[in-house]
Amino acid sequence: MDDADVPRVGPSIDDDPSLGDGPPLERIESVFRVYEMRAEDDQLVYYGDPRTNPERAMEELWPVFREAGYDPQLTVRHGEYVLVAEPISIGIDGIPWTNILLLCATICSTLFVGAFWWYPGIDPFGGPIEILGAWPFSAAVLTVLGVHELGHYVMSRYHQVDASLPYFIPIPTIIGTMGAVIKLKGRMPNRKALFDIGIAGPLAGLVATVTIAVVGLHLPPVTIPEPVVQQAEESGFRLGIPPMLELIAAAIDQPLYLDDPSRNVNPVVIGAWVGMFVTFLNLIPVGQLDGGHILRAMIGDLHETVSALVPGALFALAGYLYYIGGYGLQTIFIWILWGFLATLLASAGGAQPVTDGRLGTWRQLLGVVTFGLGLLCFMPVPLEVIQ
């Protein structure tokens, strides 16, 4: 039977004007033979058969539908191909109460934990008014995390990929939070979008991090009472110092007080430390992490091989620190945890852009530089637990 003889069932454009909102039918028919069209709520649904490989068909249809303001997806229903096109939506519907409530909770948790960094100058159990004195720490941590995620968000809007506002995670760890995330709801149209969205967060976050580090290093240090110093030597923790922070301190000729247990850097510097550590973790080149997105855009499917090696490298680091470095399980646990997380992320796979064209030389170079900056944020022992 010729294509012209295939019966087309369902409403026509004359019967349902909403079908006319999509791309011209002849542009679809050149790739996807349509034998039924429907308008279901705000979706346009086309039943038919791809005239070529389904993945190749979607590569050709994607820009056609995007030009008309729709996000297409090819699925199979009851054994037949169905092309479902949803209107592109990259805005925010209503007030994002969940984001606001989580932000408020994270402000409270970072204020509470931040008071400990000034102890005994600020009593963390002294009530709401007392812990407000820890606002510089809270502002520093929330700024580096928020700017990182907003970098992703802004670039997602630029490439018309639907994304949520940042969700902050309020947990009373030593920094008062487990970080922040955004949810990408739309598909990546191409490698350039995948690269730009992936790299925007780390670079934006590093700009905020360096700024906060410079400000914090110029602020007065915290004086620690002798009894607290003695107690910390017996049981406590010690933060690692990333090379980037050492370089910044040397560049502006400010001390880090590494050899003076009676003084600590201003807690605002801890906010910069958070930014550097988060940057390194996000740039681990595996799965759906920022580093995974960047590497997938740079080297294509070869990234799967690299992702498969990452968990082993993290477990090897933990083993080296335990057997050779002499560190305890509590200290190396973070790399054991991230080894398992990397295994899960690698098994889930990376993002798959609709079109897989070349990335371009300058983006390749920017990716290499960004991974280099991530290495400057690396600490073999981020948190040493002293027992």
Phi, psi and omega in degrees: 000133177288161178303325183291339183270354181289122181294135178255113185260155176102178185291145174268178178297325178294322180289323182225098184301336182296337178293338179284354179284339182280183178293160178304138184299325182295331178287328177286317185297335180292341182239326187227110181289117185261130174238359173201138177233143177217153170249112181246106187056241181260009181262148170254126186240126181239123175262136181174206183221135174294141179275355179215190176306133184306319179295318178295321178298318181293325177299322181280326183280334185305305181295332179296313180286323179297323178297328179272359177092024182234154177249108186271154174212132180262122180230178177236125178237122177053040175084004179233151181286138178227126177260114183251124181243121178252145177301138178294128179228112180238011179266183180250121180271114177073193181273125182282075187299321181299315179298318182293316181294319178295323177297315180298318179296323180288326174301315180296315183292323179286329174294316181296310181292323180300330179298327179295330180289342176258001186302135004267013180299325177234125180275114182296343179253019183273006178102170185301321182293319181297313185286349175298339177295345179271015185300327179298322178295313180300315181296321181295313182295313182293328179293311183295322179289316182294317180295321176304307183290325178293332173300315175299315186297313182297317181290329175296317177297321181299319181268010178057043173253123184295131181213151178276167169289165181298140171254113176276148184245104184274102176225130184286065171281193180291347177244001175083007182197160173258017177103202180213153180220157167239157181251118176275121184259341183256163178281154177281121183291327183199178181297322182298318178295317179300316180294310184299316181292320180293320187274340184297322181296304179302318182291316178296317179297323180292324176299314178295321182297312181297318179299313181293324177298315180297315179296313183296322180290341176271352179274157183298142177288170178262128178271130184256126179299150182303316179300324179290323178298314181297319179295321181294330179290335180269320179205118181180209178212161180223130179278141172286159180246115179288150179305324181299319180292321177297319179295319179296315180298320180291323182294325181257007175056053177237141183280155173255357177057039182289333182257010181236095183293348181273355180222143175239156173299158177302139182304340176299327178296330178297327175299320176293322176301317178301315180300320180290317181293318178297321178298314180298312182299318181291336181270004172299123190280075181212141171052228185266010173292164179305316179298325176294318177298313183297313182294321177300319179291328184280318189238007176068217185294345177298341181298335179297323178295316179296316180301324181292335181274339186299311180304319179299321179296320180291318177295323178295321177298315178299317180296318178299314181296326183282310187274325182262316182282340178078019179277153181281170181298323180297327180286318184272355185302327183300323180281331173295316178300313181289336173296316178292319178298318179296325177297315179295317181294321180294321180291330178286337178088168180265177179290146180243103178295152181295312175249144190239050180284180181293150183275322183108148187294315186291328175291322176300315180295319179296323178296317179298316179298319181295318176297326176296318177296324178297321178296328177292344178265359185281137174230120178303324179236087180297321183219109178267121178270122182262125181237000000 
